[in-house]
Amino acid sequence: MMNPGNARGTRRAFLQNGTLVLAAASVSSLPLYAEDAAEDLCVGLITDLHYADKPSAGSRHYRETLAKLEEAALQFERDQPAFVVELGDFIDAADSVETEQRYLRTINQTFSAICDSRHYVLGNHCVDTLSKEEFLGGVGQAKSYYSFEQGDYHFVVLDSCFRSDGVAYERKNFKWTDANIPAAEMDWLADDLAGTQKHIVVFAHQRIDVDNHYGVRNNAEVRHLLESSGKVKAVFQGHSHQNDLNDIGGIHYCTLVAMVEGSGAEHNGYSALRLAADGTIRLTGFRKQMDRNFS
């Protein structure tokens, strides 16, 4: 059942023999929100589902992410986010295009029912066998990197699935440790950041705050662009499967926990992001995801 401290509604969900089970939640578990919470912009966040219809491997339980996502969907039904974002590695690798497309159809059927407004960040596993065009076509998204605005915020979706030579990831043509944001995307990003006066939030898969194998290789250049704008509040990212937080150059780099890690609902992880007009950001984490508060 849900963490008592993170229960948010009238139903609770848990896994029993791989099946999602719903139960009534006590009224006493419901939280009291500030009166102005309803005025904040709410965004649902998930990452690293790695959905695949194949046996578990190590700590990764691929089939279970479908039920874990259904639990998150119940929470988002209560929170009513303006949009939801998956931060990459939505699916896991497959041996054929047809199999990977089947994985994508299965998990996206549940994800697309959560909210009409959805955003997909490309992860390295999303294009292990598929091309970017095939993945994006499968989820109905036109571009792999772009920006959009809602309320007082400007949102940027980045794509770091490029090799050092600028070639896009697809069909096992890459090493996952060679993640880069190419020159054309960097030029676009500079123009995009300069074109808004709103608070900026960035969504990424590979990490922009570390120099190890989980990081974007040209992350220092990317951070310089973000810092130079003076408007970027936070970056939300996945890829390393763990809760982490780094504050660099006045920007919060928040890494979210992976949904695929661990067996059972108690190892789930997802979050609701609330963005206030004054730039205050509150991340409410569920299960393994930690809460965060930024100003």
Secondary structure, DSSP 8 states (H G I E B T S, - for coil): ---GGG--SSEEEEEETTEEEEEE--GGG-----GGGGGSEEEEEE----B-SS--BTTB-TTTHHHHHHHHHHHHHHH--SEEEE-S--B---SSHHHHHHHHHHHHHHHHTT-SSEEE---GGGGSSS-HHHHHHHHT-S-SSEEEEETTEEEEE----B-TTS-B--TT-S-TT-----HHHHHHHHHHHHT--SEEEEE-SSBSS--STTB-TTHHHHHHHHHHHS-EEEEEE-SS-S-EEEEETTEEEEE---SSBSSSGGG-EEEEEEE-TTS-EEEEEEET---EEE-
